[in-house]
Amino acid sequence: MENVTKRFPGVVANDQVTLEVEQGSVHALLGENGAGKSTLMKVLYGLYQQNEGTVYLDGEVADFDDPQDAIEAGVGMIHQHFMLVDTLTVAENIALGHEPQKWGGFGYDIDDARESVQELSDRYGFKIDPDDKIEDISVGEQQRVEILKTLYRGADVLIFDEPTAVLTPQEVEELFTIVQELTEQGKTIIFITHKLGEAKEV
């Protein structure tokens, strides 16, 4: 991101911000609440459009009109407040909006979605059952479902927005292990936090 400015009525949230993140790394965005960290990342994710400045991905200019553009380009965001449907299963939530089509194009193939989710869960050591309902799993597991959702959509850059705010200390440690596994497999992590200790550890 180069000289990115984002204004809202009466306030400048980001003022000429330049940020470069290397592939396969964890980059912490550290600052107090209200500093503009999440706003900057929502520009990268296409939720907001910058007033000035340029966004690049792999050296190419990236103009994201909405999150769908960002997702198709390989950028995913795990929000502080999860966007899951409690009454659906893990696999149904992850495939929602990106359902694999059955042969012939009639209906969608939930078995294919379940297999893909299981394969991703095993690859990254998430220990998530595709058939569990969201309402029956822990907060930490729900966060892992959100991470799996971005991976299922092909994300190479994952933005974590204050991801430890809702987690127990044990779940925080598990999250840090997951982050390490993701970067070892070439994923790029941007980790938004206002906790210095967390930023240093991750």
Salt bridges, closest charged atoms under 4 A:
GLU52 OE2 - ARG7 NH2 2.39
ASP111 OD1 - ARG114 NH1 3.69
GLU119 OE2 - ARG123 NH2 2.95
ASP131 OD1 - ARG114 NE 2.66
GLU146 OE1 - LYS149 NZ 3.23
ASP156 OD1 - LYS187 NZ 3.17
GLU162 OE2 - HIS194 ND1 3.02
GLU174 OE1 - ARG144 NH2 2.89
GLU198 OE2 - LYS195 NZ 3.79
